[in-house]
């Protein structure tokens, strides 16, 4: 059985026992997180939500918080001898999927 869940404005396909890296969630390492925005339940019986499947949820455990690769932003204004360099590192949460309930 698998599910498609929405978190942080993105959609992820998850299976029981699998791991998924999502945008930072406000939970501590070792805590249980419940994802209730389930868009689709797959397997033997397919359930498609309108927009979400009623009564469906995904239980997950927070494994770690980490940072992504650094993205360098470089801006230059021509003929002004002006430039600016900044960077960004996205924060992520690693989840281990415990169970999918329909």
trRosetta pair geometry for C-beta under 8 A, 3 or more apart (Angstrom, degrees):
i j d omega theta_ij theta_ji phi_ij phi_ji
1 15 7.4 146 88 -139 49 76
1 16 6.8 46 67 -11 90 112
1 41 7.1 -11 -171 -174 102 89
1 42 6.9 158 -158 85 53 57
1 43 3.8 -21 -107 -69 67 144
1 44 7.8 -47 -86 8 87 78
1 100 5.6 -153 118 73 117 135
2 13 6.0 14 169 -177 125 91
2 14 6.6 165 -160 83 78 40
2 15 4.7 -42 -103 -87 89 82
2 41 7.8 161 87 -158 45 46
2 42 4.7 -11 63 61 89 108
2 43 6.5 156 18 -56 63 83
2 100 7.5 164 -143 -47 16 171
3 13 7.6 167 87 -151 37 51
3 14 5.6 -19 64 61 84 90
3 15 8.0 156 20 -84 67 40
3 38 5.3 -50 -172 -144 126 108
3 39 8.0 130 175 48 79 63
3 40 6.6 165 -156 87 55 58
3 41 5.3 -17 -104 -105 86 62
3 42 7.0 -174 -81 19 35 77
3 56 7.1 173 -129 166 135 127
3 58 5.7 -157 73 -74 150 122
3 100 5.0 176 -19 -138 127 133
4 11 5.7 16 176 -179 101 108
4 12 7.0 170 -151 82 59 35
4 13 5.4 -28 -97 -95 78 65
4 14 7.7 149 -100 16 28 75
4 38 7.3 112 73 -165 52 61
4 39 4.6 -52 97 63 102 105
4 40 4.3 29 31 44 111 100
4 42 7.7 62 -18 -14 90 109
5 11 7.1 167 85 -149 34 62
5 12 5.7 -20 61 60 83 86
5 14 5.9 -4 10 9 113 124
5 35 4.7 38 -166 140 146 138
5 37 6.0 102 -166 85 75 74
5 38 5.5 -39 -99 -102 78 58
5 39 6.9 172 -104 7 21 85
5 58 5.4 -76 -70 13 145 145
6 9 7.6 6 -178 -123 96 10
6 10 7.1 171 -148 85 64 30
6 11 5.2 -32 -94 -94 74 74
6 12 7.9 156 -93 16 28 72
6 37 4.2 -71 58 124 94 127
6 39 5.9 82 -28 -38 103 113
7 10 6.8 -28 71 60 56 76
7 12 7.0 -28 32 12 98 117
7 22 5.1 4 95 -162 125 144
7 23 7.1 -164 127 42 88 90
7 25 7.3 -21 175 -81 131 113
7 35 5.8 -69 -62 -129 124 120
7 37 6.7 159 -65 53 64 121
8 22 5.7 155 10 174 133 96
8 23 3.4 146 -143 39 160 125
8 24 7.9 112 -98 43 136 46
8 25 7.8 -101 -53 -71 112 79
9 23 7.7 24 37 7 86 149
10 22 7.2 -175 67 -140 118 83
10 23 7.0 127 16 -14 121 109
11 39 6.5 -21 -132 10 121 149
12 20 5.1 92 171 -166 146 144
12 22 6.5 -87 -29 -86 152 101
14 18 5.9 -172 -160 73 66 123
14 20 5.5 -67 -98 -32 101 144
14 58 6.1 70 83 -151 145 153
14 60 7.8 -67 -164 -81 154 124
14 97 4.8 148 174 -79 117 149
14 100 7.4 161 103 -78 103 120
15 18 4.4 80 60 -12 81 130
15 97 6.5 146 85 73 33 150
15 100 7.9 -63 -147 -25 34 137
16 97 5.6 -125 -118 118 32 108
16 98 7.2 -17 -144 136 82 20
16 99 6.1 22 -117 -112 111 37
16 100 5.8 -111 -62 -1 94 98
17 96 7.6 -20 -159 -177 28 91
17 97 6.5 -34 21 75 21 89
18 96 7.6 -178 97 -150 31 57
18 97 5.2 14 57 28 73 121
19 63 7.1 -17 -132 -1 115 151
19 94 6.2 -1 -173 -176 111 96
19 95 6.8 160 -154 84 60 49
19 96 5.3 -30 -97 -98 79 66
19 97 7.4 -153 -82 0 28 81
20 60 7.9 -65 44 -131 105 147
20 94 7.7 162 83 -153 35 54
20 95 5.3 -17 62 61 83 99
20 97 6.8 51 2 -41 108 105
21 66 7.9 -49 -138 52 118 116
21 92 5.0 9 -178 177 101 134
21 93 7.3 160 -154 78 57 39
21 94 5.4 -26 -99 -99 76 69
21 95 7.7 172 -89 18 26 75
22 25 6.6 39 94 -36 117 108
22 92 6.8 145 76 -158 30 80
22 93 5.6 -25 67 63 82 90
22 95 6.1 13 9 -3 112 120
23 90 7.3 -76 -121 177 82 111
23 91 7.3 67 -166 86 64 71
23 92 6.5 -76 -116 -113 27 59
23 93 7.2 16 108 16 25 92
24 65 6.7 47 -125 -141 92 107
24 91 4.0 17 -56 110 128 109
24 92 6.4 -107 -62 -97 66 11
24 93 5.4 112 -126 -31 39 99
25 33 6.1 25 143 -121 156 152
25 62 7.0 -137 72 -99 121 120
25 93 4.6 -61 19 14 92 166
25 95 7.8 49 9 -65 144 115
27 31 4.5 -134 179 74 106 136
27 33 5.3 -109 -32 -77 170 110
27 62 4.9 -175 107 -46 116 149
27 93 7.3 76 53 -145 97 150
28 31 5.0 96 60 -21 72 120
28 62 6.8 152 99 76 31 148
29 62 5.4 -127 -120 115 38 106
29 63 7.0 -6 -145 150 89 17
29 64 6.1 21 -114 -101 118 42
29 65 6.8 -108 -64 -8 98 89
30 61 7.1 -20 -153 -173 27 100
30 62 6.5 -36 19 70 24 90
31 61 7.4 168 88 -149 33 62
31 62 5.2 20 54 20 78 120
32 59 6.2 -17 -169 -167 108 95
32 60 7.3 144 -159 78 59 38
32 61 5.9 -38 -101 -96 60 67
32 62 7.9 -141 -80 -2 14 82
32 98 7.4 -30 -132 2 100 150
33 59 7.6 145 78 -159 47 47
33 60 4.9 -26 65 70 95 91
33 61 7.3 160 16 -99 82 16
33 62 6.0 84 -21 -48 118 92
33 95 6.6 -79 52 -122 132 122
34 57 5.4 -2 -174 178 98 128
34 58 7.3 150 -159 75 51 47
34 59 5.9 -21 -103 -101 73 63
34 60 7.8 166 -87 24 26 73
35 38 7.2 108 120 -62 91 79
35 57 6.5 154 78 -165 50 71
35 58 4.3 -13 59 59 105 101
35 60 6.4 31 -10 3 109 118
36 52 7.6 43 141 -179 72 147
36 56 7.7 136 -155 92 56 58
36 57 4.9 -26 -102 -109 66 97
36 58 8.0 -155 -69 24 29 69
37 52 5.6 -96 -147 -109 55 130
38 41 6.5 29 160 -57 127 88
38 49 6.5 139 103 -40 69 143
38 52 6.0 94 60 -163 56 89
38 53 4.7 -50 98 41 106 107
38 56 4.0 -87 60 108 152 119
38 57 6.5 -136 -28 -89 125 26
38 58 6.4 135 -83 -24 109 98
39 48 7.7 -10 155 -154 66 62
39 49 5.3 -123 -153 39 37 121
39 51 6.9 -40 -120 163 83 75
39 52 6.4 -68 -90 -111 46 58
39 53 7.1 93 165 -13 6 91
40 46 7.4 -18 -170 -167 97 83
40 47 6.9 160 -158 86 50 60
40 48 5.5 -8 -112 -112 87 62
40 49 6.6 -120 -67 6 47 88
40 53 7.0 131 -97 -38 16 123
41 45 7.6 10 110 96 107 80
41 46 7.1 164 88 -154 65 38
41 47 4.2 13 49 50 106 105
41 53 5.6 57 -16 -84 107 174
41 56 5.8 -137 -55 -127 126 150
41 100 7.2 152 -129 161 99 124
41 102 5.6 82 -147 -108 167 102
42 46 5.7 4 -118 -113 61 79
43 46 7.6 172 46 -76 51 54
47 53 5.2 75 129 -123 117 130
47 56 7.3 166 100 -60 139 145
47 102 6.8 121 15 -146 156 114
48 53 7.5 -152 152 -77 11 98
49 52 4.3 -44 178 178 150 12
49 53 3.9 -102 -73 -46 105 57
49 54 7.5 147 -125 -21 97 56
49 56 7.6 -116 -72 35 121 134
52 56 7.5 -152 165 53 87 105
53 56 3.9 20 99 12 114 137
53 102 7.4 -61 147 -147 136 72
55 101 7.9 -92 147 125 77 95
55 102 7.0 40 108 148 99 45
56 100 7.7 0 -168 180 96 82
56 101 6.6 178 -145 96 52 61
56 102 5.3 -15 -103 -134 93 42
57 100 8.0 -173 94 -151 41 48
57 101 5.5 2 56 57 78 101
58 97 6.3 -46 -179 -139 111 102
58 99 7.5 -177 -153 92 51 48
58 100 5.3 -13 -109 -107 80 73
58 101 7.7 -173 -83 23 34 69
59 97 7.6 106 82 -165 54 58
59 98 4.4 -53 106 64 100 112
59 99 4.7 19 43 50 114 85
59 100 7.8 -144 23 -69 73 32
59 101 7.3 52 -14 -8 101 105
60 95 4.1 14 166 -177 138 117
60 96 6.3 155 -162 73 80 39
60 97 5.2 -42 -102 -103 93 49
60 98 6.0 -179 -102 3 29 86
61 95 6.9 141 67 -158 39 66
61 96 4.9 -18 58 58 94 97
61 98 5.9 85 -21 -48 95 113
62 65 7.7 4 178 -51 115 80
62 93 6.0 -52 -136 -174 99 113
62 94 7.4 103 -165 75 56 58
62 95 6.3 -40 -100 -102 48 69
63 94 4.3 -56 63 101 110 105
63 95 6.7 174 4 -106 93 15
63 96 5.4 87 -50 -22 116 101
64 93 7.6 178 92 -152 41 51
64 94 4.8 18 51 36 80 118
65 91 6.7 -2 -177 -175 100 100
65 92 7.1 162 -158 86 54 48
65 93 5.5 -25 -103 -101 71 70
65 94 7.7 -148 -75 12 25 78
66 91 7.6 161 87 -155 34 57
66 92 5.3 -21 67 65 80 97
66 93 8.0 154 22 -91 69 24
66 94 6.7 39 5 -25 113 106
67 89 4.5 19 -176 154 115 123
67 90 7.1 143 -160 76 61 42
67 91 6.0 -38 -102 -101 65 57
67 92 7.2 153 -108 18 14 86
68 89 5.8 177 61 -168 68 70
68 90 4.2 12 23 57 130 92
68 91 7.6 -119 -3 -62 87 14
68 92 5.9 92 -51 -22 91 118
69 89 7.3 -143 107 -126 18 83
70 87 5.1 -6 -172 -174 107 125
70 88 7.2 143 -155 71 60 37
70 89 5.1 -40 -95 -77 66 95
71 87 6.5 151 76 -159 48 68
71 88 4.9 -20 58 61 101 91
71 89 7.5 167 14 -79 74 43
71 90 7.9 43 -2 -21 117 92
72 85 6.6 -17 -171 -165 98 98
72 86 7.8 155 -159 86 53 38
72 87 5.3 -31 -104 -101 57 88
73 85 7.1 152 83 -157 56 48
73 86 4.8 -14 62 67 108 84
73 87 6.7 -178 16 -88 80 31
73 88 6.8 47 -19 -7 114 103
74 83 7.0 -4 -174 -175 85 108
74 84 7.6 167 -152 87 44 49
74 85 5.1 -8 -105 -106 76 82
75 83 6.6 169 91 -155 55 60
75 84 4.9 -2 58 56 101 93
75 85 7.8 -170 25 -75 65 39
76 82 7.3 151 -156 95 51 59
76 83 4.4 -10 -106 -107 77 98
76 84 8.0 -170 -74 24 44 58
77 80 4.3 -12 109 41 111 131
77 82 4.4 3 46 71 113 108
77 83 7.1 -156 19 -76 67 51
97 100 7.1 9 175 -51 119 91
